Structures are given as C-alpha cells and as structure tokens.
Amino acid sequence: MVGDRAAAEVRERTAQSFAYEWERFGDLRPEWRQNFFDYLRPLSPEWLEGKRVLDVGTGSGRHARQAAELGADVVAVDVGDAIDVARRNLPPEVLTVQADAQELPFAAESFDLVMAIGVLHHLPDPAAALRSIARCARPGGLVHVYLYWQPPWRWHRAVLKAVTGARRLTVRMPHRLLHALCYPLAAGLLLVAVMPYRALRKRSRLHRLAEAMPLKTYADYPFTVLVNDQFDRLSAPIEHRYEAAEVERMLVAAGLEEIQVVANHGWIGHGRRPVRDLGR
C-alpha cells in the first residue's frame, strides 16, 4: 500500500509538472512539423493517411495535431490538466481523453498506430506502461515510442550526471521559481553552445567540429524552446535513460516484432504487434 501511494504521488507530481509546462510553453509553432517528421521515423508522413492513431501523453497536442493534418483519425490522451491545453490546440475532430497510460479506457486492438513520444521515461514503470499501450494496437498495428538515451559520448554522460545531481533539488522547487531560473540557464547554454554551433556550421572545414557540439538541435528553434526544454529536463520527478539494447528488450517484452531502434537525440523505438497475437 505504501508503494502504491508513493507511485500515485509521483504520477500526480508528474501530471502537475507537465500541466504547468504546457500551459506556459504549449503554443503551436511551424517548427513542430519537421520535428514530428523526425520523431516519426522510420514511418513516412504519407503512411498516416486514413490510419487510426492513439497519441499517449499528448502534452500540448503538437504531435497529435500534425498526425491529424496528415489525414489520421486521432485520439489524444494525457493524464493531467495538460489535456486542456491539447484541447485548445487540436481541431474538433480529434478526440481528447484524460487518462493514465497504464489505465487506458480503450478496447484492445483498436488502433493502427499507438505512439508515446517523450512520455514513458517519466513514468515509475516504463516497461509496464509500454505493455499497457501496446495492447491498444491491432494485430499488425504499430507501436512507436521515444525514450531518453544514455548518449555515446563520455563528455555528454558527464554533463548528464551533473544534471541528475541538480535534479535532486530542482524537482522539489516551486514551478514558478524553476521557470524563472530556466531563462538565465538557457541564455548561458545559448552563448556557450548554440551560437558557436551556428557560426561553425557555416564553415565547411569546421563541419566535424560543429557536429561534435552539444545542443545543436536548438540552432533552428526559437530561444523559448531552449527554455522550455530546460524546464522539462529539471522539473519532471522521474527521468529514466536507456541504452539502445535496453529499448529493444522493452519492445520485445511488450510482445512486438520487426523492431527498430533509431537514434534521434534519444531513441525512437518502433515495433509491430504480431498478427498471431489475439490479445493474450
């Protein structure tokens, strides 16, 4: 019972963290279209047309909106009040549902694609949540997730170790205070990493050096996206990180086949529910 109460408390704190985040940072941006395409790999955007899609942990609804605009019939789910932000951002034909990833109110085998982008690694038991969402994919349907990685570079792991130490404090901060602190933090990262990368990538002879720079993905996004991601990284109570082989094992344990694990500043995990799986 104590363990159940602790898990429920963590889920509630996580829901509150993301509700605060998306209420402040949930505006739609034109950059989210290419961002969605990057997360969608190895699927093509054209594949979505006419498909029934479940977006678990929809947050601001940005991925659900892109899927709907590409012709999918979309249901968007989030556990907390962030679902209200998603509702404002999504067209009327997208159904929004407030529900827990491990207690989804849908019949098994209901969707062509179940996606959970940037969600599972914030849950107490990501493997159990993956098994729960996988049951919603029809036999032959697809499950598509994004998980934080343990990066291959030693320096990057050292930085993450320091961030993990800081998180022991930041996850307990009032959200307004952490939000305010993320602006000077993001400004420092912009000066020491993002702006140097922007300069280096313009010179062909310095291309290899530029590619080794951290945070280069933010070179093509507005400053507020960098602020948003610092808040995201420092606020959520739980953060799991994985090696590629661990993601593959999770997908296998969820009963999936034809598994692919693709690097995208993290791991995109992709698998198909076997046709022979009759919902055991």
N, C-alpha and C positions, 0 to 999 in steps of 0.2 A: 504493500500500500504506500509506503514511504517513497519507493521508487516511482510508482505511478504518479504521485503528487509532484515529485521533482520534475518528471518528464512533462507533466501538464503545465507546470510553472515555466519551464523553458520554452514550450510551444507558445504560451501566452506572451512572454517577453519577446520572442521572435516575431510574432504577429504584430505587436505594438511597434517594434523597431521598423519593420517594413511599411507599416501604415504611415508612420511619421515620414519615412524616407520618400515614399511615392507621393504623399501629399505635397511635399516641397519640391521634388525633382521629377514629377511624373508627366511633365509636358511632352507632347509628341514632337519629334524632330525629323527632318528629312534624312538625317544620317542613319536613322534606325532601319531603313530599308536594306541598305547594304550590310548593316550589322546583322540583320536577320538572315540574309543570304549566307553570310559567313558561318553563322551558327547552324544553318540548315544542312550543311554538307554532311554526307555525300549526296543528299537529295537535291534535285534541281527545283527551282521555284515553280516550274511548269507542272511538276508532279502533283502539287496540291489541289489543282482544279478539280472540283467535284468530290473531294475527299471529306470525310467526317473527321474532325480534329479535336482532340482534348488538350488544352493548354493548362497544365497543373502548376500552380504558383505563378499566376499571370502577372502579379505586381501591378504595374501601370497599364497593362494590357497591350504593350507595344508590339510583342510578337504575335499575339492573337489578332491584332488589327492587320498586320502585314499578311498573315495567313488568309484572313477573310478577304482582303483586297485581291489576293491571288486566286480567289474562287473557291476557297474551302468553306465548309459548313462548320463553324467553330463554337465550342463550348469552353469558356474561360473560368478557371477556379482559383480562388485564393482563400487562405484560412482566416484572414483578419479583415480589418476595415479598409485595407488597400483595395478590396473588391469594389468599393465605391468610386475610387479613382479610375479603375479599369472601366467601370460602367460609363463614366463621363467620356472616356476616350474611345469607346468602341461603338460601332454602328448598331442600330436597333436589332439587326438580325443575329447578332452574336449574343448567345445566352451566357449570363454571368451567374455563378453559383458560389456561395460562401461555404467552404468545406475543407476538412483536413485531408491531406494526401493519403493518409492511411485509413480513412473512413469515407471514401468517395461514394456518393449516392447514385451510382450508375450501375446498370446491369453489366455483367461480364460480357466481353466480346462486342462492345458497342461502337468502337472507333477504328478507323483506318490508320490513324496515327495518334499516339499519345506522346506528348513532349513535355519535358520538365527542364527548362533551361535556367541554370543557376539557382536551383532550389534545394535539391537533395542534400547537398553538402552542409546545409544549415539545419538539418533535422537530427534528432537524437539517434535515430537508427536508419541511415540512408538505405541500407540493403533491404530492410523490411518495407520501407516506403516504395522502393523500386519494384518489389514483388507485388505490392498493392496496386500500383498504377499499371503494371504490365497486364494484369488480369482484365483491364478495360479494353485492351487491343483485341480485335477479332483475330481468329486463326488466319495467319498470313499477313496480319497487320504489323505495323512498325512501332517500336518504342525508341525514343530519341531523347537523350539527356545531355546536359553539360555539367561537368564537375571540375572543381578546382584541382590543379595539379601540384605535384612536387616537381618543380622545374628542374631541368637537367644541369643548370649551371650552378657551380658551387657558390659564387657570389650572391646569386639570387636566393639560394636557400639560406644563406647567412642573413640576408635582409629580412626574409620571411620569419626567421627565428626571432629577430628583434621585434618585428611587428606582432608576433604571437605573444611576446612578453608584454608589449604595450597594451594588447587587448585585455589582459587581466584587469587593467584599470578602466579602459575606455568602454567596455561593455556594461560597466556599472554607472557610467556618467549619465546625467540627465541628457536627453536627446538634444535639447536646445543648446546646451553647453558644447557638446561634441560637434554639433553642426557648426557652431561659430569657430571652433578650433580647426575645423577641416579647411577653412579658407586660407589661413596662413600656411598650413601644411601643403595644400595643393599649390599655392604660389611658389613655395620652395621647390617642389618637385618640377614645376613648370620651368623654373630658372635653371636647375641643375641637370635636368634630363630631357624634357620635351623640347625646349627651344634649341639646345645643342643638337639634338637629333634632326630637327627641321633644317638647321644650317648644314649639317654634314651630309644629309641625303641628297643635297643639290650637287654634290661634287662626286663624279663617278669614281675618282681614285680613292675616295674615302668611304665607298659604299660598304665594305666589310666592317669597318669601324662603326658606321652608322647602325648596321644591323645588330651589332652587339650591345647597343644602348638599351637601357630599361625604359619601360613606359612609352615606347614609340607608338603604340596604338593610339595614344591620346593626341598625336600630332595633327590628326584630321578631325578632332572634335572640339567643341567649344569648351572654355575653361570650366563651366559649371558641371560638365560631365566628369571632369577630373575631381572636382569637389564631391560630387555625388558618389563616386566610387571609393573615395577615402572614407566617407561616412558608412557606406555599405560594408567596407572591409573591417571597420573598427567598432561597429555597433551590434551586429548580429551576435547573439550569445554563443553560438556554436559555429565552428568552422572546421570541416574535415578536408584533408588533402590526400591525393591519391597518385600512385604510380599507374602507368598505362595498364600493366598486367593486373592490378587490383580492380580497375574499372572493368576489364574483360571478365574477370572472375565474377563480379557482381552481376553482369549481364547474363552470364551462363547460369548462375544461381537463380536468376529470375525466370529461367526456362526459355531463354531466347536463343536463336541460332543466326547464322550468317552475320556474325558480329563484326563490327568495325569500330576501331578507336582511333580518332583523328585529332591531332594537335591543333588547338586554336587558342593560344594563351591559356590553356587548360585542356581538358579532354572532352571531346564530343564522343559520346558512346551511342552506338546505333545497333539495333538488332531486330530480328523478325520473330514474331510468335509462330511457332510451328503449326502447320495446318493440321497435323495429327493431334495437337493439344486441344482436347474437348472441354477445357475449363476445369481440370482437376485442381 
